[in-house]
Amino acid sequence: MRVRLHIDRLVVEGLDVPHRGKLQAAVEHELATLIADQGLGTVTSIAVPSVRAPEIVQGELASGIASAVHGAIGGTR
C-alpha cells in the first residue's frame, strides 16, 4: 500500500519546541508506524482542514500528534 500525506502546517500551542526538525522526524516516524500497524480502514482520499489533539504530555508529543492525525484521517484511536 502506498500512502501520500501532506501536512501543510503544524501548530503546537503552549510549548516551546526548540528542535522542530527532530519533532517533525519523530511525528513522521510515529505516524508511519501507526499506519503500518493499524492501517487506514477504507480511506482512499481525504482532506482534513484541522486536527485538534487532546492535551499531550511533552515527552509524548510526537506520538500524541501522530495519534491525533491518524485518527482524523481514518485510522483507529
N, C-alpha and C positions, 0 to 999 in steps of 0.2 A: 504494500500500500504506500502510496506517495501522498504526503501531506504538505501543503504550502500554507504558511501562516505569516501574516504581516501585522505587526503591532506598530501602529503609527506613533503612539506616544504612551509613555508610562509615567504616571504621576504618583509619587509617594508623598503623602502629606504627613507632617508631624515628625519626620525623621530626617536626620542629616545623612545623606548617602554619599560618602566621600569617594568611593570606588565604583562609579557607575558601570564601568566595563565589566567588573567582576560580578556585579549584580545581574547584568544582562546575560552574561555567560551562564550563571547559576540558574536563572529563570529558564533560559533555553534548554539547559540540561534537564531540569526538573520536569518541564512541560513535555519534552521528548520522551522521557521515561514514563510519564503518565499516559501519553498517547500510545506508546508501545505496549504497556502493560494492560491498559483498560480500554483502549480504542476510543472511537467517537460515535458509536452507535451507527445510525443510518445517514448521518450528515454527509451531503455531497457538496454543498456550498452554503455559506452563511456570512453575513456581515453583522457585527455587533458594535453599536456605536460607543458603548462604555460598559465597564465591568466594575462593580464595587466589591472589594474584598472585605470580609469581616476583619475585625481587629486582629493584627498579626503580631506575634512576639518577634522582636528584631532578629533573634537567632534563627528564626524560621521564615524569614522574609521571602526568600526565593521560592520555597515550597508552598507558602501561603498564596503568593501571587500566581504561581503556576496552577495551583488547585482551583483558584477562582476563575482563571481564564479557561481551563479545561472544562469546568462545569458550564460556563457560558457558551462554549462552542459545541456542546453536545455530549461531553463526557459525563461520567458519574462523579458525584462528590462524596 
